[in-house]
Amino acid sequence: MFGGAPAGGGLFGGAPAAGGGLFGGAPAAGGFGAAPAAGGGLFGGAAPAAGGGLFGGAAPAAGGGLFGAPAPAAGGGLFGAPAAGGGMFGAPAAAASDPNAMEANFKQIGEEFAKVYYQTYDSNRAGLAQFYEAQSCFTFEGESVQGTQQITQKLQTLPFQQVQHAPSSCHGQPVPGSPDKVLLLVTGSMMVNGSQNVKFAEVFQLMKKPTGGWFILNNTFKVVQ
């Protein structure tokens, strides 16, 4: 579709492997490639040296937690650790977040972001690095990468030299309970190499930086056929 694609090739001319993506690349297995860390068993923690209770040690005469640890006079956690209104293990409970908190200016933030992002994309693709962080995730036609360097490299090696985006809609939403996030859907068309007109849809989840400003936490691009 983007010039001289061999028979059976991808949308941008690359011959896909069996079961490959629209652009000829076979989607990487395992999403972003992050392997789960090896975790310990349910009882992986070291047992305390002393203390009785449920597992046969001598429990203190006066009260105690589930495993024989002395409980304080006023309240305590499940294991006897002192806590004033604490959690199950006696640790102070975390303050509950407001489920209704959200970014009020989500519409303006989304529209301004889209304008600057696509202007940068069309004029200086390498400059898109400024919009991503190390934790950012990017999926392009089923192929996923993570991290600023990996995303920038993916964008710069897409099989077209020139591109001009023409967004036709930009719909934003706040994320309830997360006032530091904005969800954005952009649809439109893009002129590739001056001749190919391709429709697209792109989703962004923006996240506010601790120092102010916003970056792309999640980004998914899809050609609309």
C-alpha positions, 0 to 999 in steps of 0.5 A: 500500500505504501509502494511496491509491496510484494505479493502477500506483503504487509500494508507498508510493503514488508512481507509478514511472517505467518500470522504477521501484523498489518504492516508485515511485522509479526507481533512480538510474543508476550506483549511488552516482553516483561517477564514476571518476577520470580516470586516466593511462596505463600510462606516465603517470609522468615518466621519470628525467632520467638513467640507462641500462639497458633503454631505451638509456641507458648502464647503470652498469658494475657491476650495476644495476636493470632500468632501469640504476639502480645496485643496492646491494651487498646486495639491492634492488628490481626497479628497483635502489632499495635495500631490505632485504627490500622490495617489487618496487620496493624500497619496504619491504613492508607488514606482512601483516594477520592473516586470522584477526583478527575482532571477538569480541563481534560478537553483542553489538555487533549486538544492541545496535546494532539495539535503539538504531537502531530505537528512534531510527528510531521516535521521532526519525528525524532522530536517525539521522544519528548512526549514519552518516558521510560514507563511509556508503552506503545503499540503500532499495529499489534507490535508493542514496545516500551521506553522512550528510546525503543518507542522513538526508534520504532517511530523513526523506522516506520516504512515511510519517509514523509507523513502529514496527519489530518486529525478529524476528531479528538475526544478526551475523557477524564479518568475518575479517581485519577486526576493526573490522567487523561484518556484521548482518542484521535481519528483522522487521515494521514498522507504518506509519501505525498500520495497515499491517504490512510485513515487511522485511529490512535488512543493516548493515555496522558499522565501528569508529571510530578514537575508539571506538564504531561507525557504519554503513558499509553499509546496505541495506533491502528489503521482503519480500513 
